[in-house]
Each structure stands twice: as C-alpha cells, then as structure tokens.
Amino acid sequence: MTSSIAIMFAVAALFTLIGAGLLLALLRPASTGKVYAFRMIGIMALSLGIVLIMSASAMWHWSVA
C-alpha cells in the first residue's frame, strides 16, 4: 500500500469518526440551530468518510492488480 492510499484511509477514518460523533451528540437535547448544524455537518462528514473509504479501497485494489 502506498503512502497516499494510507493517508486517504486515515483522512476517511477521521471524517467518519467526526460525522458519527456529531450525529451521536444529537442524542442529548439541544437548540434547534445546534440540531440543524450537527445534523447537516454530521451527515456530510460521514458521507465524505464513506466515499473516501470506497475510493481508497478501489485505488488499493487497482494498484495491487
């Protein structure tokens, strides 16, 4: 595995954890503005992490083949 793919996996894991953390923070009561912001940012960060994981995985498989 090249270093660029490893960095991509690390960034993907970071965004996935941030997104999941923001969405889990919604379990506690909060103001409507905070709920809206956490929901939007959490979903976008989680989606970015998932897409980066898929992309890094595909790049890794292509580099091995």
mmCIF file as Biopython writes it, N, C-alpha, C and O atoms, coordinates in Angstrom:
data_model
#
loop_
_atom_site.group_PDB
_atom_site.id
_atom_site.type_symbol
_atom_site.label_atom_id
_atom_site.label_alt_id
_atom_site.label_comp_id
_atom_site.label_asym_id
_atom_site.label_entity_id
_atom_site.label_seq_id
_atom_site.pdbx_PDB_ins_code
_atom_site.Cartn_x
_atom_site.Cartn_y
_atom_site.Cartn_z
_atom_site.occupancy
_atom_site.B_iso_or_equiv
_atom_site.auth_seq_id
_atom_site.auth_asym_id
_atom_site.pdbx_PDB_model_num
ATOM 1   N N  . MET A ? 1  ? 0.860   -1.178 0.000   1.0 0.0 1  A 1 
ATOM 2   C CA . MET A ? 1  ? 0.000   0.000  0.000   1.0 0.0 1  A 1 
ATOM 3   C C  . MET A ? 1  ? 0.898   1.230  0.000   1.0 0.0 1  A 1 
ATOM 4   O O  . MET A ? 1  ? 1.835   1.334  0.792   1.0 0.0 1  A 1 
ATOM 5   N N  . THR A ? 2  ? 0.600   2.145  -0.889  1.0 0.0 2  A 1 
ATOM 6   C CA . THR A ? 2  ? 1.398   3.370  -0.964  1.0 0.0 2  A 1 
ATOM 7   C C  . THR A ? 2  ? 0.986   4.338  0.143   1.0 0.0 2  A 1 
ATOM 8   O O  . THR A ? 2  ? -0.072  4.200  0.757   1.0 0.0 2  A 1 
ATOM 9   N N  . SER A ? 3  ? 1.847   5.309  0.373   1.0 0.0 3  A 1 
ATOM 10  C CA . SER A ? 3  ? 1.573   6.260  1.452   1.0 0.0 3  A 1 
ATOM 11  C C  . SER A ? 3  ? 0.356   7.129  1.151   1.0 0.0 3  A 1 
ATOM 12  O O  . SER A ? 3  ? -0.357  7.533  2.070   1.0 0.0 3  A 1 
ATOM 13  N N  . SER A ? 4  ? 0.109   7.421  -0.127  1.0 0.0 4  A 1 
ATOM 14  C CA . SER A ? 4  ? -1.056  8.263  -0.447  1.0 0.0 4  A 1 
ATOM 15  C C  . SER A ? 4  ? -2.358  7.533  -0.137  1.0 0.0 4  A 1 
ATOM 16  O O  . SER A ? 4  ? -3.328  8.152  0.301   1.0 0.0 4  A 1 
ATOM 17  N N  . ILE A ? 5  ? -2.386  6.235  -0.357  1.0 0.0 5  A 1 
ATOM 18  C CA . ILE A ? 5  ? -3.595  5.467  -0.044  1.0 0.0 5  A 1 
ATOM 19  C C  . ILE A ? 5  ? -3.762  5.367  1.467   1.0 0.0 5  A 1 
ATOM 20  O O  . ILE A ? 5  ? -4.881  5.452  1.972   1.0 0.0 5  A 1 
ATOM 21  N N  . ALA A ? 6  ? -2.662  5.186  2.191   1.0 0.0 6  A 1 
ATOM 22  C CA . ALA A ? 6  ? -2.732  5.131  3.652   1.0 0.0 6  A 1 
ATOM 23  C C  . ALA A ? 6  ? -3.223  6.455  4.229   1.0 0.0 6  A 1 
ATOM 24  O O  . ALA A ? 6  ? -4.013  6.474  5.172   1.0 0.0 6  A 1 
ATOM 25  N N  . ILE A ? 7  ? -2.751  7.560  3.657   1.0 0.0 7  A 1 
ATOM 26  C CA . ILE A ? 7  ? -3.217  8.879  4.105   1.0 0.0 7  A 1 
ATOM 27  C C  . ILE A ? 7  ? -4.702  9.035  3.810   1.0 0.0 7  A 1 
ATOM 28  O O  . ILE A ? 7  ? -5.446  9.595  4.615   1.0 0.0 7  A 1 
ATOM 29  N N  . MET A ? 8  ? -5.129  8.540  2.658   1.0 0.0 8  A 1 
ATOM 30  C CA . MET A ? 8  ? -6.542  8.630  2.290   1.0 0.0 8  A 1 
ATOM 31  C C  . MET A ? 8  ? -7.415  7.837  3.272   1.0 0.0 8  A 1 
ATOM 32  O O  . MET A ? 8  ? -8.487  8.294  3.668   1.0 0.0 8  A 1 
ATOM 33  N N  . PHE A ? 9  ? -6.939  6.638  3.661   1.0 0.0 9  A 1 
ATOM 34  C CA . PHE A ? 9  ? -7.672  5.854  4.657   1.0 0.0 9  A 1 
ATOM 35  C C  . PHE A ? 9  ? -7.716  6.577  5.999   1.0 0.0 9  A 1 
ATOM 36  O O  . PHE A ? 9  ? -8.744  6.545  6.676   1.0 0.0 9  A 1 
ATOM 37  N N  . ALA A ? 10 ? -6.631  7.225  6.395   1.0 0.0 10 A 1 
ATOM 38  C CA . ALA A ? 10 ? -6.595  7.944  7.666   1.0 0.0 10 A 1 
ATOM 39  C C  . ALA A ? 10 ? -7.554  9.132  7.662   1.0 0.0 10 A 1 
ATOM 40  O O  . ALA A ? 10 ? -8.272  9.357  8.636   1.0 0.0 10 A 1 
ATOM 41  N N  . VAL A ? 11 ? -7.565  9.887  6.570   1.0 0.0 11 A 1 
ATOM 42  C CA . VAL A ? 11 ? -8.483  11.028 6.460   1.0 0.0 11 A 1 
ATOM 43  C C  . VAL A ? 11 ? -9.933  10.537 6.440   1.0 0.0 11 A 1 
ATOM 44  O O  . VAL A ? 11 ? -10.811 11.156 7.042   1.0 0.0 11 A 1 
ATOM 45  N N  . ALA A ? 12 ? -10.176 9.428  5.748   1.0 0.0 12 A 1 
ATOM 46  C CA . ALA A ? 12 ? -11.525 8.860  5.703   1.0 0.0 12 A 1 
ATOM 47  C C  . ALA A ? 12 ? -11.979 8.441  7.092   1.0 0.0 12 A 1 
ATOM 48  O O  . ALA A ? 12 ? -13.124 8.690  7.471   1.0 0.0 12 A 1 
ATOM 49  N N  . ALA A ? 13 ? -11.094 7.806  7.855   1.0 0.0 13 A 1 
ATOM 50  C CA . ALA A ? 13 ? -11.444 7.397  9.214   1.0 0.0 13 A 1 
ATOM 51  C C  . ALA A ? 13 ? -11.728 8.610  10.093  1.0 0.0 13 A 1 
ATOM 52  O O  . ALA A ? 13 ? -12.654 8.591  10.904  1.0 0.0 13 A 1 
ATOM 53  N N  . LEU A ? 14 ? -10.932 9.663  9.932   1.0 0.0 14 A 1 
ATOM 54  C CA . LEU A ? 14 ? -11.131 10.882 10.714  1.0 0.0 14 A 1 
ATOM 55  C C  . LEU A ? 14 ? -12.500 11.505 10.438  1.0 0.0 14 A 1 
ATOM 56  O O  . LEU A ? 14 ? -13.233 11.831 11.372  1.0 0.0 14 A 1 
ATOM 57  N N  . PHE A ? 15 ? -12.848 11.671 9.156   1.0 0.0 15 A 1 
ATOM 58  C CA . PHE A ? 15 ? -14.142 12.264 8.818   1.0 0.0 15 A 1 
ATOM 59  C C  . PHE A ? 15 ? -15.308 11.370 9.247   1.0 0.0 15 A 1 
ATOM 60  O O  . PHE A ? 15 ? -16.354 11.871 9.661   1.0 0.0 15 A 1 
ATOM 61  N N  . THR A ? 16 ? -15.132 10.058 9.149   1.0 0.0 16 A 1 
ATOM 62  C CA . THR A ? 16 ? -16.182 9.140  9.582   1.0 0.0 16 A 1 
ATOM 63  C C  . THR A ? 16 ? -16.419 9.262  11.080  1.0 0.0 16 A 1 
ATOM 64  O O  . THR A ? 16 ? -17.564 9.287  11.530  1.0 0.0 16 A 1 
ATOM 65  N N  . LEU A ? 17 ? -15.339 9.338  11.853  1.0 0.0 17 A 1 
ATOM 66  C CA . LEU A ? 17 ? -15.479 9.478  13.304  1.0 0.0 17 A 1 
ATOM 67  C C  . LEU A ? 17 ? -16.088 10.827 13.688  1.0 0.0 17 A 1 
ATOM 68  O O  . LEU A ? 17 ? -16.930 10.893 14.584  1.0 0.0 17 A 1 
ATOM 69  N N  . ILE A ? 18 ? -15.673 11.886 13.026  1.0 0.0 18 A 1 
ATOM 70  C CA . ILE A ? 18 ? -16.246 13.214 13.310  1.0 0.0 18 A 1 
ATOM 71  C C  . ILE A ? 18 ? -17.736 13.231 12.998  1.0 0.0 18 A 1 
ATOM 72  O O  . ILE A ? 18 ? -18.539 13.711 13.798  1.0 0.0 18 A 1 
ATOM 73  N N  . GLY A ? 19 ? -18.103 12.703 11.829  1.0 0.0 19 A 1 
ATOM 74  C CA . GLY A ? 19 ? -19.517 12.676 11.448  1.0 0.0 19 A 1 
ATOM 75  C C  . GLY A ? 19 ? -20.353 11.839 12.399  1.0 0.0 19 A 1 
ATOM 76  O O  . GLY A ? 19 ? -21.443 12.247 12.799  1.0 0.0 19 A 1 
ATOM 77  N N  . ALA A ? 20 ? -19.845 10.667 12.761  1.0 0.0 20 A 1 
ATOM 78  C CA . ALA A ? 20 ? -20.582 9.809  13.694  1.0 0.0 20 A 1 
ATOM 79  C C  . ALA A ? 20 ? -20.687 10.475 15.068  1.0 0.0 20 A 1 
ATOM 80  O O  . ALA A ? 20 ? -21.720 10.385 15.731  1.0 0.0 20 A 1 
ATOM 81  N N  . GLY A ? 21 ? -19.618 11.140 15.486  1.0 0.0 21 A 1 
ATOM 82  C CA . GLY A ? 21 ? -19.652 11.835 16.772  1.0 0.0 21 A 1 
ATOM 83  C C  . GLY A ? 21 ? -20.670 12.955 16.806  1.0 0.0 21 A 1 
ATOM 84  O O  . GLY A ? 21 ? -21.377 13.130 17.799  1.0 0.0 21 A 1 
ATOM 85  N N  . LEU A ? 22 ? -20.749 13.717 15.720  1.0 0.0 22 A 1 
ATOM 86  C CA . LEU A ? 22 ? -21.741 14.794 15.668  1.0 0.0 22 A 1 
ATOM 87  C C  . LEU A ? 22 ? -23.161 14.245 15.667  1.0 0.0 22 A 1 
ATOM 88  O O  . LEU A ? 22 ? -24.046 14.809 16.312  1.0 0.0 22 A 1 
ATOM 89  N N  . LEU A ? 23 ? -23.383 13.154 14.950  1.0 0.0 23 A 1 
ATOM 90  C CA . LEU A ? 23 ? -24.726 12.574 14.927  1.0 0.0 23 A 1 
ATOM 91  C C  . LEU A ? 23 ? -25.085 11.944 16.273  1.0 0.0 23 A 1 
ATOM 92  O O  . LEU A ? 23 ? -26.240 12.001 16.695  1.0 0.0 23 A 1 
ATOM 93  N N  . LEU A ? 24 ? -24.108 11.349 16.944  1.0 0.0 24 A 1 
ATOM 94  C CA . LEU A ? 24 ? -24.369 10.784 18.273  1.0 0.0 24 A 1 
ATOM 95  C C  . LEU A ? 24 ? -24.612 11.876 19.309  1.0 0.0 24 A 1 
ATOM 96  O O  . LEU A ? 24 ? -25.313 11.650 20.295  1.0 0.0 24 A 1 
ATOM 97  N N  . ALA A ? 25 ? -24.040 13.054 19.093  1.0 0.0 25 A 1 
ATOM 98  C CA . ALA A ? 25 ? -24.261 14.172 20.014  1.0 0.0 25 A 1 
ATOM 99  C C  . ALA A ? 25 ? -25.713 14.642 19.982  1.0 0.0 25 A 1 
ATOM 100 O O  . ALA A ? 25 ? -26.162 15.339 20.892  1.0 0.0 25 A 1 
ATOM 101 N N  . LEU A ? 26 ? -26.436 14.265 18.949  1.0 0.0 26 A 1 
ATOM 102 C CA . LEU A ? 26 ? -27.846 14.661 18.850  1.0 0.0 26 A 1 
ATOM 103 C C  . LEU A ? 26 ? -28.742 13.890 19.813  1.0 0.0 26 A 1 
ATOM 104 O O  . LEU A ? 26 ? -29.922 14.211 19.954  1.0 0.0 26 A 1 
ATOM 105 N N  . LEU A ? 27 ? -28.189 12.875 20.477  1.0 0.0 27 A 1 
ATOM 106 C CA . LEU A ? 27 ? -28.975 12.134 21.454  1.0 0.0 27 A 1 
ATOM 107 C C  . LEU A ? 27 ? -29.314 13.000 22.672  1.0 0.0 27 A 1 
ATOM 108 O O  . LEU A ? 27 ? -30.310 12.762 23.355  1.0 0.0 27 A 1 
ATOM 109 N N  . ARG A ? 28 ? -28.474 14.006 22.933  1.0 0.0 28 A 1 
ATOM 110 C CA . ARG A ? 28 ? -28.743 14.928 24.032  1.0 0.0 28 A 1 
ATOM 111 C C  . ARG A ? 28 ? -29.597 16.086 23.531  1.0 0.0 28 A 1 
ATOM 112 O O  . ARG A ? 28 ? -29.454 16.498 22.379  1.0 0.0 28 A 1 
ATOM 113 N N  . PRO A ? 29 ? -30.476 16.615 24.366  1.0 0.0 29 A 1 
ATOM 114 C CA . PRO A ? 29 ? -31.293 17.754 23.941  1.0 0.0 29 A 1 
ATOM 115 C C  . PRO A ? 29 ? -30.425 18.971 23.612  1.0 0.0 29 A 1 
ATOM 116 O O  . PRO A ? 29 ? -29.433 19.248 24.286  1.0 0.0 29 A 1 
ATOM 117 N N  . ALA A ? 30 ? -30.824 19.687 22.561  1.0 0.0 30 A 1 
ATOM 118 C CA . ALA A ? 30 ? -30.078 20.876 22.135  1.0 0.0 30 A 1 
ATOM 119 C C  . ALA A ? 30 ? -31.038 21.842 21.447  1.0 0.0 30 A 1 
ATOM 120 O O  . ALA A ? 30 ? -32.191 21.513 21.170  1.0 0.0 30 A 1 
ATOM 121 N N  . SER A ? 31 ? -30.532 23.036 21.180  1.0 0.0 31 A 1 
ATOM 122 C CA . SER A ? 31 ? -31.349 24.047 20.499  1.0 0.0 31 A 1 
ATOM 123 C C  . SER A ? 31 ? -31.566 23.643 19.037  1.0 0.0 31 A 1 
ATOM 124 O O  . SER A ? 31 ? -30.844 22.804 18.498  1.0 0.0 31 A 1 
ATOM 125 N N  . THR A ? 32 ? -32.554 24.244 18.421  1.0 0.0 32 A 1 
ATOM 126 C CA . THR A ? 32 ? -32.865 23.893 17.027  1.0 0.0 32 A 1 
ATOM 127 C C  . THR A ? 32 ? -31.711 24.214 16.088  1.0 0.0 32 A 1 
ATOM 128 O O  . THR A ? 32 ? -31.447 23.457 15.154  1.0 0.0 32 A 1 
ATOM 129 N N  . GLY A ? 33 ? -31.021 25.324 16.322  1.0 0.0 33 A 1 
ATOM 130 C CA . GLY A ? 33 ? -29.884 25.671 15.469  1.0 0.0 33 A 1 
ATOM 131 C C  . GLY A ? 33 ? -28.755 24.659 15.579  1.0 0.0 33 A 1 
ATOM 132 O O  . GLY A ? 33 ? -28.143 24.284 14.579  1.0 0.0 33 A 1 
ATOM 133 N N  . LYS A ? 34 ? -28.486 24.223 16.800  1.0 0.0 34 A 1 
ATOM 134 C CA . LYS A ? 34 ? -27.427 23.243 17.012  1.0 0.0 34 A 1 
ATOM 135 C C  . LYS A ? 34 ? -27.809 21.894 16.400  1.0 0.0 34 A 1 
ATOM 136 O O  . LYS A ? 34 ? -26.967 21.219 15.807  1.0 0.0 34 A 1 
ATOM 137 N N  . VAL A ? 35 ? -29.060 21.508 16.542  1.0 0.0 35 A 1 
ATOM 138 C CA . VAL A ? 35 ? -29.523 20.248 15.951  1.0 0.0 35 A 1 
ATOM 139 C C  . VAL A ? 35 ? -29.387 20.304 14.435  1.0 0.0 35 A 1 
ATOM 140 O O  . VAL A ? 35 ? -28.918 19.347 13.819  1.0 0.0 35 A 1 
ATOM 141 N N  . TYR A ? 36 ? -29.790 21.410 13.833  1.0 0.0 36 A 1 
ATOM 142 C CA . TYR A ? 36 ? -29.693 21.561 12.381  1.0 0.0 36 A 1 
ATOM 143 C C  . TYR A ? 36 ? -28.237 21.488 11.923  1.0 0.0 36 A 1 
ATOM 144 O O  . TYR A ? 36 ? -27.912 20.766 10.980  1.0 0.0 36 A 1 
ATOM 145 N N  . ALA A ? 37 ? -27.363 22.240 12.597  1.0 0.0 37 A 1 
ATOM 146 C CA . ALA A ? 37 ? -25.949 22.274 12.210  1.0 0.0 37 A 1 
ATOM 147 C C  . ALA A ? 37 ? -25.291 20.913 12.401  1.0 0.0 37 A 1 
ATOM 148 O O  . ALA A ? 37 ? -24.581 20.439 11.513  1.0 0.0 37 A 1 
ATOM 149 N N  . PHE A ? 38 ? -25.517 20.286 13.542  1.0 0.0 38 A 1 
ATOM 150 C CA . PHE A ? 38 ? -24.913 18.972 13.794  1.0 0.0 38 A 1 
ATOM 151 C C  . PHE A ? 38 ? -25.431 17.933 12.816  1.0 0.0 38 A 1 
ATOM 152 O O  . PHE A ? 38 ? -24.678 17.068 12.368  1.0 0.0 38 A 1 
ATOM 153 N N  . ARG A ? 39 ? -26.711 18.011 12.483  1.0 0.0 39 A 1 
ATOM 154 C CA . ARG A ? 39 ? -27.285 17.048 11.542  1.0 0.0 39 A 1 
ATOM 155 C C  . ARG A ? 39 ? -26.680 17.223 10.155  1.0 0.0 39 A 1 
ATOM 156 O O  . ARG A ? 39 ? -26.275 16.244 9.528   1.0 0.0 39 A 1 
ATOM 157 N N  . MET A ? 40 ? -26.615 18.454 9.671   1.0 0.0 40 A 1 
ATOM 158 C CA . MET A ? 40 ? -26.078 18.701 8.331   1.0 0.0 40 A 1 
ATOM 159 C C  . MET A ? 40 ? -24.588 18.378 8.244   1.0 0.0 40 A 1 
ATOM 160 O O  . MET A ? 40 ? -24.155 17.677 7.329   1.0 0.0 40 A 1 
ATOM 161 N N  . ILE A ? 41 ? -23.811 18.886 9.189   1.0 0.0 41 A 1 
ATOM 162 C CA . ILE A ? 41 ? -22.363 18.661 9.158   1.0 0.0 41 A 1 
ATOM 163 C C  . ILE A ? 41 ? -22.049 17.193 9.417   1.0 0.0 41 A 1 
ATOM 164 O O  . ILE A ? 41 ? -21.152 16.629 8.791   1.0 0.0 41 A 1 
ATOM 165 N N  . GLY A ? 42 ? -22.783 16.573 10.337  1.0 0.0 42 A 1 
ATOM 166 C CA . GLY A ? 42 ? -22.555 15.157 10.643  1.0 0.0 42 A 1 
ATOM 167 C C  . GLY A ? 42 ? -22.827 14.258 9.454   1.0 0.0 42 A 1 
ATOM 168 O O  . GLY A ? 42 ? -22.042 13.355 9.166   1.0 0.0 42 A 1 
ATOM 169 N N  . ILE A ? 43 ? -23.932 14.495 8.758   1.0 0.0 43 A 1 
ATOM 170 C CA . ILE A ? 43 ? -24.259 13.680 7.590   1.0 0.0 43 A 1 
ATOM 171 C C  . ILE A ? 43 ? -23.236 13.893 6.473   1.0 0.0 43 A 1 
ATOM 172 O O  . ILE A ? 43 ? -22.820 12.937 5.819   1.0 0.0 43 A 1 
ATOM 173 N N  . MET A ? 44 ? -22.834 15.140 6.257   1.0 0.0 44 A 1 
ATOM 174 C CA . MET A ? 44 ? -21.852 15.410 5.195   1.0 0.0 44 A 1 
ATOM 175 C C  . MET A ? 44 ? -20.491 14.802 5.526   1.0 0.0 44 A 1 
ATOM 176 O O  . MET A ? 44 ? -19.844 14.238 4.643   1.0 0.0 44 A 1 
ATOM 177 N N  . ALA A ? 45 ? -20.044 14.903 6.777   1.0 0.0 45 A 1 
ATOM 178 C CA . ALA A ? 45 ? -18.748 14.343 7.171   1.0 0.0 45 A 1 
ATOM 179 C C  . ALA A ? 45 ? -18.770 12.819 7.092   1.0 0.0 45 A 1 
ATOM 180 O O  . ALA A ? 45 ? -17.813 12.203 6.623   1.0 0.0 45 A 1 
ATOM 181 N N  . LEU A ? 46 ? -19.859 12.217 7.549   1.0 0.0 46 A 1 
ATOM 182 C CA . LEU A ? 46 ? -19.983 10.762 7.485   1.0 0.0 46 A 1 
ATOM 183 C C  . LEU A ? 46 ? -20.011 10.296 6.036   1.0 0.0 46 A 1 
ATOM 184 O O  . LEU A ? 46 ? -19.371 9.301  5.696   1.0 0.0 46 A 1 
ATOM 185 N N  . SER A ? 47 ? -20.733 10.989 5.190   1.0 0.0 47 A 1 
ATOM 186 C CA . SER A ? 47 ? -20.785 10.635 3.767   1.0 0.0 47 A 1 
ATOM 187 C C  . SER A ? 47 ? -19.417 10.782 3.112   1.0 0.0 47 A 1 
ATOM 188 O O  . SER A ? 47 ? -19.010 9.920  2.334   1.0 0.0 47 A 1 
ATOM 189 N N  . LEU A ? 48 ? -18.705 11.864 3.416   1.0 0.0 48 A 1 
ATOM 190 C CA . LEU A ? 48 ? -17.363 12.061 2.870   1.0 0.0 48 A 1 
ATOM 191 C C  . LEU A ? 48 ? -16.439 10.930 3.297   1.0 0.0 48 A 1 
ATOM 192 O O  . LEU A ? 48 ? -15.670 10.412 2.487   1.0 0.0 48 A 1 
ATOM 193 N N  . GLY A ? 49 ? -16.512 10.548 4.563   1.0 0.0 49 A 1 
ATOM 194 C CA . GLY A ? 49 ? -15.673 9.456  5.048   1.0 0.0 49 A 1 
ATOM 195 C C  . GLY A ? 49 ? -15.961 8.148  4.343   1.0 0.0 49 A 1 
ATOM 196 O O  . GLY A ? 49 ? -15.037 7.412  3.997   1.0 0.0 49 A 1 
ATOM 197 N N  . ILE A ? 50 ? -17.234 7.847  4.125   1.0 0.0 50 A 1 
ATOM 198 C CA . ILE A ? 50 ? -17.615 6.603  3.453   1.0 0.0 50 A 1 
ATOM 199 C C  . ILE A ? 50 ? -17.146 6.613  2.005   1.0 0.0 50 A 1 
ATOM 200 O O  . ILE A ? 50 ? -16.623 5.612  1.516   1.0 0.0 50 A 1 
ATOM 201 N N  . VAL A ? 51 ? -17.326 7.727  1.319   1.0 0.0 51 A 1 
ATOM 202 C CA . VAL A ? 51 ? -16.906 7.817  -0.080  1.0 0.0 51 A 1 
ATOM 203 C C  . VAL A ? 51 ? -15.379 7.727  -0.187  1.0 0.0 51 A 1 
ATOM 204 O O  . VAL A ? 51 ? -14.864 7.089  -1.106  1.0 0.0 51 A 1 
ATOM 205 N N  . LEU A ? 52 ? -14.659 8.353  0.732   1.0 0.0 52 A 1 
ATOM 206 C CA . LEU A ? 52 ? -13.201 8.258  0.712   1.0 0.0 52 A 1 
ATOM 207 C C  . LEU A ? 52 ? -12.723 6.837  0.989   1.0 0.0 52 A 1 
ATOM 208 O O  . LEU A ? 52 ? -11.742 6.389  0.396   1.0 0.0 52 A 1 
ATOM 209 N N  . ILE A ? 53 ? -13.405 6.126  1.882   1.0 0.0 53 A 1 
ATOM 210 C CA . ILE A ? 53 ? -13.052 4.732  2.145   1.0 0.0 53 A 1 
ATOM 211 C C  . ILE A ? 53 ? -13.252 3.893  0.884   1.0 0.0 53 A 1 
ATOM 212 O O  . ILE A ? 53 ? -12.400 3.074  0.541   1.0 0.0 53 A 1 
ATOM 213 N N  . MET A ? 54 ? -14.361 4.092  0.203   1.0 0.0 54 A 1 
ATOM 214 C CA . MET A ? 54 ? -14.603 3.337  -1.033  1.0 0.0 54 A 1 
ATOM 215 C C  . MET A ? 54 ? -13.573 3.678  -2.101  1.0 0.0 54 A 1 
ATOM 216 O O  . MET A ? 54 ? -13.092 2.790  -2.805  1.0 0.0 54 A 1 
ATOM 217 N N  . SER A ? 55 ? -13.233 4.946  -2.226  1.0 0.0 55 A 1 
ATOM 218 C CA . SER A ? 55 ? -12.264 5.373  -3.233  1.0 0.0 55 A 1 
ATOM 219 C C  . SER A ? 55 ? -10.863 4.842  -2.916  1.0 0.0 55 A 1 
ATOM 220 O O  . SER A ? 55 ? -10.170 4.351  -3.807  1.0 0.0 55 A 1 
ATOM 221 N N  . ALA A ? 56 ? -10.448 4.940  -1.657  1.0 0.0 56 A 1 
ATOM 222 C CA . ALA A ? 56 ? -9.131  4.441  -1.268  1.0 0.0 56 A 1 
ATOM 223 C C  . ALA A ? 56 ? -9.051  2.929  -1.440  1.0 0.0 56 A 1 
ATOM 224 O O  . ALA A ? 56 ? -8.018  2.399  -1.851  1.0 0.0 56 A 1 
ATOM 225 N N  . SER A ? 57 ? -10.132 2.246  -1.128  1.0 0.0 57 A 1 
ATOM 226 C CA . SER A ? 57 ? -10.162 0.792  -1.304  1.0 0.0 57 A 1 
ATOM 227 C C  . SER A ? 57 ? -10.036 0.419  -2.783  1.0 0.0 57 A 1 
ATOM 228 O O  . SER A ? 57 ? -9.307  -0.511 -3.131  1.0 0.0 57 A 1 
ATOM 229 N N  . ALA A ? 58 ? -10.735 1.134  -3.639  1.0 0.0 58 A 1 
ATOM 230 C CA . ALA A ? 58 ? -10.651 0.871  -5.076  1.0 0.0 58 A 1 
ATOM 231 C C  . ALA A ? 58 ? -9.243  1.160  -5.592  1.0 0.0 58 A 1 
ATOM 232 O O  . ALA A ? 58 ? -8.710  0.391  -6.392  1.0 0.0 58 A 1 
ATOM 233 N N  . MET A ? 59 ? -8.635  2.257  -5.144  1.0 0.0 59 A 1 
ATOM 234 C CA . MET A ? 59 ? -7.274  2.580  -5.576  1.0 0.0 59 A 1 
ATOM 235 C C  . MET A ? 59 ? -6.288  1.514  -5.116  1.0 0.0 59 A 1 
ATOM 236 O O  . MET A ? 59 ? -5.361  1.163  -5.846  1.0 0.0 59 A 1 
ATOM 237 N N  . TRP A ? 60 ? -6.489  1.003  -3.911  1.0 0.0 60 A 1 
ATOM 238 C CA . TRP A ? 60 ? -5.608  -0.028 -3.373  1.0 0.0 60 A 1 
ATOM 239 C C  . TRP A ? 60 ? -5.723  -1.314 -4.199  1.0 0.0 60 A 1 
ATOM 240 O O  . TRP A ? 60 ? -4.716  -1.932 -4.543  1.0 0.0 60 A 1 
ATOM 241 N N  . HIS A ? 61 ? -6.964  -1.708 -4.513  1.0 0.0 61 A 1 
ATOM 242 C CA . HIS A ? 61 ? -7.168  -2.917 -5.309  1.0 0.0 61 A 1 
ATOM 243 C C  . HIS A ? 61 ? -6.606  -2.756 -6.729  1.0 0.0 61 A 1 
ATOM 244 O O  . HIS A ? 61 ? -6.065  -3.706 -7.294  1.0 0.0 61 A 1 
ATOM 245 N N  . TRP A ? 62 ? -6.733  -1.573 -7.294  1.0 0.0 62 A 1 
ATOM 246 C CA . TRP A ? 62 ? -6.199  -1.334 -8.641  1.0 0.0 62 A 1 
ATOM 247 C C  . TRP A ? 62 ? -4.668  -1.359 -8.644  1.0 0.0 62 A 1 
ATOM 248 O O  . TRP A ? 62 ? -4.054  -1.814 -9.609  1.0 0.0 62 A 1 
ATOM 249 N N  . SER A ? 63 ? -4.058  -0.871 -7.565  1.0 0.0 63 A 1 
ATOM 250 C CA . SER A ? 63 ? -2.599  -0.844 -7.508  1.0 0.0 63 A 1 
ATOM 251 C C  . SER A ? 63 ? -2.017  -2.240 -7.307  1.0 0.0 63 A 1 
ATOM 252 O O  . SER A ? 63 ? -0.881  -2.507 -7.700  1.0 0.0 63 A 1 
ATOM 253 N N  . VAL A ? 64 ? -2.791  -3.121 -6.699  1.0 0.0 64 A 1 
ATOM 254 C CA . VAL A ? 64 ? -2.334  -4.498 -6.459  1.0 0.0 64 A 1 
ATOM 255 C C  . VAL A ? 64 ? -2.478  -5.325 -7.731  1.0 0.0 64 A 1 
ATOM 256 O O  . VAL A ? 64 ? -1.641  -6.183 -8.011  1.0 0.0 64 A 1 
ATOM 257 N N  . ALA A ? 65 ? -3.524  -5.075 -8.494  1.0 0.0 65 A 1 
ATOM 258 C CA . ALA A ? 65 ? -3.799  -5.878 -9.687  1.0 0.0 65 A 1 
ATOM 259 C C  . ALA A ? 65 ? -2.832  -5.640 -10.810 1.0 0.0 65 A 1 
ATOM 260 O O  . ALA A ? 65 ? -2.954  -6.255 -11.870 1.0 0.0 65 A 1 
#
